[in-house]
Amino acid sequence: MNTIQILGVQIGCTNLTLACETIGGWVREKAKTYVCVAPVSTIVDCQRNENYKNIINRAGMVTPDGMPVVWLGKFKGSKVIQRTYGPDLMLALCEWGKDKGLKHFFYGGGEEVISILKNKLHEKFPGIKIVGTYSPPQMALDDIESPEVVAQINESQSDVIWVGLGSPKQDYWMHQHREKLQAPVLIGVGAAFDFLSGKKAQAPKWIQRSGLEWLFRLCCEPRRLWRRYLIGNSLFLYWLLKNALKAKFQKNVA
């Protein structure tokens, strides 16, 4: 898959169709990889932590989760890049894999959330194979899952493990557990469990397309998200401008 670089983060030039086909290929090949979704906040976090940037860049695929990331991809010349948002990717892959026997495991979320999510997916995709779920207790960033839970996940013989711990925790978790888990693909999908279960309100599609979903989420959860969006978005614009000016200066000197 072609990639574009945004502040040192390798973003896949992908869309929902290409992402599903790529993941399906990994399942057929029994590859062992993981998928990260990258909104602006993930790229900002990568600037603050080199180790985290390395974890993101080691992923088999990093999807453009936010519209600003998509716009930059188009500016850099990609003709296929489209927003490949965690909740949309989950629904698309459930649909894509329903008749192919794709087996899903869901890790993360509260017990009530994950139960509602499972029921809703069965209603939406009759015949979907959900082979297991696990709702972990609160975890620190570097916590390693118990051997018993790892064994439970492996015994499910899942093809895809959906990890809903939120970023950056889910990305660290996938990287730390990748070699312990037998499923070909781990996919971190942020708040997708909460959105698709109905626990949290999802922005209308027109707001998502406008690039203002961050404002909608900020209004819904101001105390939790103000730093991510007000400070993080400002830093993102600052670093983009700084890099652009640096590149222009170096070009003029050369």
C-alpha positions as CSV (number, residue, x, y, z in Angstrom):
1,M,0.0,0.0,0.0
2,N,1.2,3.5,-0.9
3,T,1.7,5.9,2.0
4,I,2.1,9.6,2.6
5,Q,4.1,11.1,5.4
6,I,2.6,13.6,7.8
7,L,5.0,14.9,10.4
8,G,6.9,11.6,10.3
9,V,3.8,9.4,10.5
10,Q,3.2,7.0,7.6
11,I,-0.4,7.2,6.6
12,G,-1.9,4.6,4.3
13,C,-3.4,5.9,1.0
14,T,-6.5,3.8,1.6
15,N,-10.3,3.9,1.8
16,L,-12.9,1.5,3.3
17,T,-12.9,-0.8,0.2
18,L,-9.1,-1.0,0.0
19,A,-8.7,-1.4,3.8
20,C,-11.2,-4.4,3.8
21,E,-9.5,-6.0,0.9
22,T,-6.0,-5.6,2.5
23,I,-7.2,-7.0,5.9
24,G,-8.9,-9.9,4.1
25,G,-5.6,-10.7,2.3
26,W,-3.8,-10.7,5.7
27,V,-6.4,-13.1,7.1
28,R,-6.0,-15.5,4.1
29,E,-2.2,-15.4,4.4
30,K,-2.4,-15.8,8.3
31,A,-0.2,-12.7,8.6
32,K,0.4,-11.3,12.1
33,T,0.0,-7.5,12.0
34,Y,-2.1,-4.7,13.4
35,V,-4.0,-1.7,12.1
36,C,-4.0,1.8,13.7
37,V,-6.4,4.6,13.0
38,A,-4.9,8.0,12.8
39,P,-6.8,11.2,13.4
40,V,-5.0,14.5,14.0
41,S,-4.7,13.7,17.8
42,T,-2.6,10.5,17.1
43,I,-0.2,12.4,14.8
44,V,0.1,15.1,17.5
45,D,0.8,12.4,20.2
46,C,3.5,11.0,17.9
47,Q,5.4,14.3,17.9
48,R,5.5,14.2,21.7
49,N,6.7,10.6,22.0
50,E,9.2,9.0,19.6
51,N,8.4,5.5,20.9
52,Y,4.7,5.9,20.2
53,K,5.6,7.2,16.7
54,N,7.6,4.0,16.1
55,I,4.7,1.8,17.3
56,I,2.3,3.6,14.9
57,N,4.8,3.3,12.0
58,R,5.3,-0.4,12.7
59,A,1.6,-1.1,12.0
60,G,0.7,-3.0,8.8
61,M,-1.7,-0.1,8.0
62,V,-2.4,3.3,9.5
63,T,-5.7,4.6,8.2
64,P,-6.6,8.3,7.7
65,D,-9.2,8.6,10.4
66,G,-9.8,12.4,10.2
67,M,-10.7,14.7,7.4
68,P,-7.6,17.0,7.8
69,V,-5.5,13.8,7.3
70,V,-7.4,13.0,4.1
71,W,-7.1,16.6,2.8
72,L,-3.3,16.5,3.3
73,G,-3.2,13.1,1.6
74,K,-5.0,14.5,-1.4
75,F,-2.7,17.6,-1.4
76,K,0.2,15.2,-1.5
77,G,-1.2,13.5,-4.6
78,S,-3.2,10.5,-3.5
79,K,-6.2,9.9,-5.7
80,V,-7.7,7.0,-3.6
81,I,-7.4,8.3,-0.1
82,Q,-10.7,8.7,1.8
83,R,-11.6,8.9,5.4
84,T,-11.2,5.4,7.0
85,Y,-12.8,6.0,10.3
86,G,-12.8,3.4,13.1
87,P,-16.5,2.9,13.4
88,D,-17.0,2.9,9.6
89,L,-14.1,0.4,9.2
90,M,-15.7,-1.9,11.7
91,L,-19.1,-1.9,9.9
92,A,-17.5,-2.2,6.5
93,L,-15.4,-5.2,7.5
94,C,-18.3,-6.9,9.3
95,E,-20.3,-6.5,6.0
96,W,-17.4,-7.6,3.8
97,G,-16.6,-10.7,5.9
98,K,-20.1,-11.8,6.7
99,D,-20.4,-14.3,3.8
100,K,-16.7,-15.1,3.9
101,G,-16.8,-16.6,7.4
102,L,-14.6,-13.9,9.0
103,K,-14.4,-14.5,12.8
104,H,-14.5,-11.5,15.1
105,F,-13.3,-11.0,18.7
106,F,-14.1,-7.7,20.6
107,Y,-11.7,-6.6,23.3
108,G,-12.5,-3.5,25.3
109,G,-15.4,-1.4,26.4
110,G,-17.7,-2.0,29.4
111,E,-19.6,-5.2,29.7
112,E,-22.9,-3.5,29.0
113,V,-21.5,-1.7,26.0
114,I,-19.9,-4.8,24.5
115,S,-23.1,-6.8,25.0
116,I,-25.2,-4.2,23.2
117,L,-22.6,-3.9,20.4
118,K,-22.7,-7.7,19.9
119,N,-26.5,-7.7,19.7
120,K,-26.6,-4.8,17.3
121,L,-24.0,-6.4,15.0
122,H,-26.0,-9.6,14.9
123,E,-29.1,-7.7,14.0
124,K,-27.4,-5.7,11.3
125,F,-25.3,-8.5,9.8
126,P,-27.2,-11.8,10.2
127,G,-24.8,-14.7,10.1
128,I,-21.8,-12.7,11.4
129,K,-19.4,-14.8,13.3
130,I,-18.6,-13.2,16.7
131,V,-16.5,-15.8,18.5
132,G,-15.7,-13.9,21.7
133,T,-15.7,-10.8,23.7
134,Y,-13.8,-9.5,26.7
135,S,-14.3,-6.4,28.7
136,P,-11.0,-5.7,30.6
137,P,-10.7,-3.7,33.9
138,Q,-9.1,-0.2,33.8
139,M,-5.6,-0.7,32.4
140,A,-2.4,1.4,32.6
141,L,-0.7,2.3,29.3
142,D,1.9,-0.5,29.7
143,D,-0.2,-3.2,31.3
144,I,0.2,-6.7,29.9
145,E,-2.8,-8.9,29.7
146,S,-2.9,-12.1,31.9
147,P,-1.9,-15.4,30.3
148,E,-5.5,-16.7,31.0
149,V,-7.1,-13.9,28.9
150,V,-4.5,-14.3,26.1
151,A,-5.4,-18.0,26.1
152,Q,-9.1,-17.2,26.0
153,I,-8.7,-15.0,23.0
154,N,-6.5,-17.5,21.2
155,E,-9.0,-20.3,21.9
156,S,-11.6,-18.3,20.0
157,Q,-9.7,-18.9,16.8
158,S,-10.6,-15.4,15.7
159,D,-9.4,-13.8,12.5
160,V,-9.7,-10.2,13.6
161,I,-9.5,-8.8,17.1
162,W,-11.2,-5.4,17.5
163,V,-9.5,-3.4,20.2
164,G,-11.5,-0.6,21.7
165,L,-9.3,0.9,24.4
166,G,-8.9,4.4,22.9
167,S,-5.7,5.9,21.7
168,P,-2.9,5.8,22.5
169,K,-3.6,2.8,24.9
170,Q,-5.0,0.5,22.2
171,D,-1.9,1.1,20.0
172,Y,0.5,0.2,22.9
173,W,-1.7,-2.8,23.7
174,M,-1.7,-4.1,20.1
175,H,2.1,-3.7,19.8
176,Q,2.7,-5.4,23.2
177,H,0.4,-8.3,22.6
178,R,0.9,-8.9,18.8
179,E,3.3,-11.9,19.2
180,K,1.2,-13.5,21.9
181,L,-2.0,-13.5,19.9
182,Q,-2.7,-16.0,17.1
183,A,-5.3,-13.9,15.2
184,P,-3.9,-12.6,12.0
185,V,-5.1,-9.0,12.4
186,L,-5.6,-6.7,15.4
187,I,-7.5,-3.4,14.7
188,G,-7.6,-0.5,17.2
189,V,-10.8,1.4,16.7
190,G,-10.9,4.0,19.5
191,A,-14.4,4.9,20.6
192,A,-16.2,2.7,18.0
193,F,-17.6,0.4,20.6
194,D,-19.3,3.3,22.4
195,F,-20.5,4.9,19.1
196,L,-21.9,1.8,17.5
197,S,-23.6,0.6,20.8
198,G,-25.2,4.0,21.1
199,K,-23.5,4.9,24.4
200,K,-22.1,8.0,22.9
201,A,-23.6,10.2,20.2
202,Q,-21.9,10.2,16.8
203,A,-21.6,13.3,14.8
204,P,-24.0,13.6,11.8
205,K,-22.4,12.6,8.5
206,W,-22.3,16.2,7.2
207,I,-20.4,17.3,10.2
208,Q,-17.9,14.4,9.8
209,R,-17.4,15.3,6.1
210,S,-16.9,19.0,7.0
211,G,-13.9,18.2,9.2
212,L,-15.8,19.6,12.3
213,E,-16.4,16.4,14.1
214,W,-13.8,17.5,16.6
215,L,-16.0,20.4,17.6
216,F,-19.1,18.1,17.9
217,R,-17.1,15.8,20.2
218,L,-15.7,18.7,22.2
219,C,-19.2,20.0,22.8
220,C,-20.3,16.5,24.0
221,E,-17.3,16.0,26.3
222,P,-15.6,19.3,27.0
223,R,-13.9,18.4,30.2
224,R,-12.3,15.3,28.8
225,L,-11.4,16.5,25.3
226,W,-10.5,20.2,25.5
227,R,-6.8,19.5,25.7
228,R,-6.9,17.1,22.8
229,Y,-8.7,19.4,20.4
230,L,-7.9,23.0,21.5
231,I,-4.3,22.5,22.3
232,G,-3.6,19.5,20.0
233,N,-5.2,21.0,16.9
234,S,-3.2,24.2,17.4
235,L,0.0,22.3,17.8
236,F,-0.8,20.3,14.6
237,L,-1.2,23.5,12.6
238,Y,2.0,25.0,14.1
239,W,4.1,21.9,13.2
240,L,2.7,21.7,9.7
241,L,3.5,25.4,9.1
242,K,7.0,25.0,10.7
243,N,7.7,22.0,8.4
244,A,6.5,23.8,5.3
245,L,8.6,26.9,6.0
246,K,11.6,24.7,6.7
247,A,11.2,22.8,3.5
248,K,10.8,26.0,1.5
249,F,13.9,27.5,3.1
250,Q,16.0,24.3,2.4
251,K,14.7,24.4,-1.3
252,N,15.7,28.0,-1.7
253,V,19.2,27.4,-0.2
254,A,19.7,24.4,-2.5
